Amino acid sequence: MMAGKFTQHVFNLGFSSGRAIHNLLLDARSSSAHWPSLSEVCSIANVDISSVQLPSIQSVFTYVVTFLSQLPNRYRIWWWNLLQSDPLHVLVETLLIVACIALVVLQRRADWRFSQERKKGAPTDKDIEHLLKDWKDNGRKPLVSRKEGTITARSGRGESKYLEVGSGLVVDKIEGSRLFLDLELSKEKNNCKLPESVLNFATLDYIATSSSPILRKTALDALKHYGCGSCGPRGFYGTIDAHLEAEEAVSNFLGTEGAILYSDGASASTSTLAAFAKRGDLLIVDEGVNEALLTGINLSRANVRYFRHNDMKDLRRILEKVQQQDVSLKRKATDQRRFLVVEGMYRNWGTLAPLKEIVALKEEFHYRLIVDDSHGIGTLGKSGRGSLEHAGLKPMVHCEILTFSLENALGSIGGMTVGSEEVVDHQRLSGAGYCFSASAPPFLSKVCVQSVKRLQGSLDEGEEEASNFDDMKVAELKEELKKRGLKTAGKKAELQSRLREHDSEPAAGSELAGPALLDRLRENISHLYSTLTNSSHPYALKLRNRLSITSDPLSPLLYLRLADQEATGRTRSEQTLIMDQIAHHCLVNGTVAVVSTGGHVKKYLQLVPEPSLRLVASASHDKEDVEVLVKALGEAVESVLVHNASQME
């Protein structure tokens, strides 16, 4: 109450002062107002004007010169008196002045040296012309040397032949289950003949979003409406209605209070983790998590302990050890923010996290759970809601923070984190990727909304065409009916109604959506896994005792590594070389695209998986595609392992 009265008094005083100055200025500017003269001032003060003597310019100048000439002596006297009265103060002040002068001098000297070094190393005009001419004639040099970018395979004559593996392939388009290569651009970096199209078992396109006609139309229509970029971060002027629609659609789909959209899939998990975990907090992390999570862990500066991949006994051991330390240090568990960090489906392993056991341990030891479900959303669960639904769990209830990428099953750009309002709102000011990165392209956010509807089985098909029927003339309507093989007789309203009814009916072979789409994906996963492990299959038999599957049977990510008897005695680089050769043989001879992971997963990981072949099952595949894949793998393994082994002997 006292603070309110004091504030009111200060306000009244300031207001009155301002009003008085305002009135004074108005009076001074008015025509009737005038400044008092010297005689008027003297009469008011009862002073004789003849006794008032104004200083001359010469006297003022003499005073200023005298004052300036006496200033050094006055400063000396003041400094000497201060030194006698407070010598410590004078010492500190003198040191500070000397330090400031030294910093200025040294900085100027460093700048001068830097400028001289730049002048010495700077290219001359002649050098610049030579470099430009060389670049125009020969183009840019490769990012890696030929030795690093190629592998050596033995030919039948014992000669060495360079093969470009896993690099230099330019994809022109994706149609269904096939990748179409741009041969002109690919040939520039590959010295072997490449097929025009190959079966796609390489990209993370689980539910065939890249070749969906409806999603393509959605992207094209939104691109015409919004343009390409959003031109700003979300917190400034980069938020567009498409972003809000995407957040709302995903939040409703997963049953959470809110969602936050990041413009990059990797930065979603990185920024989310770093936004909640800070210095002094505790993170218990599965050692098999991906690079994006590990980057967020490093940025958080939190205390980290790793448990063995998917080993619940080791996780319990670590949790109990932390609990014992709390007792010995007389520390409460609530004195420190603590998180368990896992992936729903591990990108580099193809394994599924035992979330039920993890949630039980989380609740027993009072931790919060962060799950990266980038490869579970759209592939796991009865309705495609991810690994939590697959385990019979729910976000916000069993998992406090759920983050995932939109760049896999949802076919968009960016990533999202869902949870309670507190979880979402906190990141709008603390999520680095949200605050400092330009927002996602709006047309791709529209694709995300449509992808969610596709998973739910409620695609917006035919709406744009149906709305255009009202603007068509009778001749145009009859032409459309003729294209569809329908009757062209009748009035305009009848023709429009006939077209709308036809377009609303599901056509034979129309795009799959909802449960049918997810069932197709699961059927393909099961068929691929069973075919690879079928000992009676002639080509799968060639893989037996040579390659082994390390991923989960329910995962669309299948990883094949060398069997123990083949891996024994080989170094990691030798195993990587074999996997690269198998992948290259599948591409060139079997027209199948698979990925060799030995070379690109060994950096920035806590636990590095063994060199493997990664196969990705998709809803666009059929049984014939699986047969082609298994045949290509069998022939490649036999060619690389058997023939090379005989040549080495």
TASUL-V114039 format. One record per run of one state. SS is the DSSP state (2 for helix, 1 for strand, 0 for the rest). FROM is the first residue (numbers start at 1). TO is the last residue. Records with the same first field share a line. If there is no record, write none. Layout:
BEGIN
SS=FROM-TO / FROM-TO
END
This chain:
BEGIN
0=1-1 / 30-37 / 46-48 / 52-56 / 86-86 / 122-124 / 139-145 / 155-159 / 165-170 / 176-177 / 182-182 / 188-196 / 201-212 / 227-232 / 234-240 / 255-257 / 263-264 / 277-281 / 287-290 / 301-302 / 308-311 / 330-332 / 336-337 / 344-344 / 346-351 / 353-354 / 366-367 / 373-386 / 391-394 / 396-398 / 400-400 / 406-414 / 420-420 / 431-431 / 436-437 / 439-441 / 457-462 / 472-473 / 484-491 / 505-514 / 533-539 / 544-546 / 550-556 / 563-563 / 568-571 / 589-591 / 594-594 / 597-611 / 617-622 / 649-649
2=2-29 / 38-45 / 49-51 / 57-85 / 87-121 / 125-138 / 146-149 / 183-187 / 213-226 / 241-254 / 265-276 / 291-300 / 312-329 / 333-335 / 355-365 / 387-390 / 421-430 / 432-435 / 442-456 / 463-471 / 474-483 / 492-504 / 515-532 / 540-543 / 564-567 / 572-588 / 623-648
1=150-154 / 160-164 / 171-175 / 178-181 / 197-200 / 233-233 / 258-262 / 282-286 / 303-307 / 338-343 / 345-345 / 352-352 / 368-372 / 395-395 / 399-399 / 401-405 / 415-419 / 438-438 / 547-549 / 557-562 / 592-593 / 595-596 / 612-616
END
